[in-house]
Amino acid sequence: GAGVSQSPSNKVTEKGKDVELRCDPISGHTALYWYRQSLGQGLEFLIYFQGNSAPDKSGLPSDRFSAERTGGSVSTLTIQRTQQEDSAVYLCASSLRGGTAYEQFFGPGTRLTVL
Amino acid sequence: QKEVEQNSGPLSVPEGAIASLNCTYSDRGSQSFFWYRQYSGKSPELIMSIYSNGDKEDGRFTAQLNKASQYVSLLIRDSQPSDSATYLCAATGRDNYGQNFVFGPGTRLSVLP
């Protein structure tokens, strides 16, 4: 079946512009996660959705970052007034349920470059 | 602060050898453990999950869990050059918050032909 999809695959933007990154999880998966991975670094947790609600937003690095999920499916991560330090690969993952026993499956990521 | 630690590597093994990747975690309440493989420029791909003490085998891969020692390992038998990648260990805690799914920094494995 179809896996997690993300768009765009690459995004180049100028400092100060807003960007929107999209994630389409595996059908039927209720939990959705956003991570960020800078070059050569590990995964940095950003936010977790269970259905449409986000019980854990603790990883969002600043108030320039926000995310929403509608219809228990597609999620959008928005970065306002982008800065050069926002350049990274943004990864989305989904799992059948939230909670500790469920495996996460990753999308291909969006590579964001802020000039 | 929950942590998962791994040697960053690179771990170099000759083709056909056994590669042993290790991971320790700080939260004694962690319940579930996962190994992911990440090729350069690609996203992580799930290899194995393990939930109880002991060994779990899947093809050339064996995951080992020792909760008393807070230690997880991944063995790759008959290593192939195509196994060259970064291997991420992840552990989860006792509640259902996303941040409890904690990833280690990864170990870079290089299998030499």
Interface residues (C-beta under 8 A of the other chain):
Chain A: A31 Y33 Q41 G42 L43 F45 I47 Y48 Q50 P55 D56 S58 G59 V89 L91 G98 G99 T100 A101 E103 Q104 F105 F106 G107 P108 G109
Chain B: Q31 S32 F34 Y36 K42 S43 P44 E45 L46 S49 Y51 L88 A90 T92 G93 R94 D95 N96 Y97 G98 Q99 N100 F101 V102 F103 G104 P105 G106
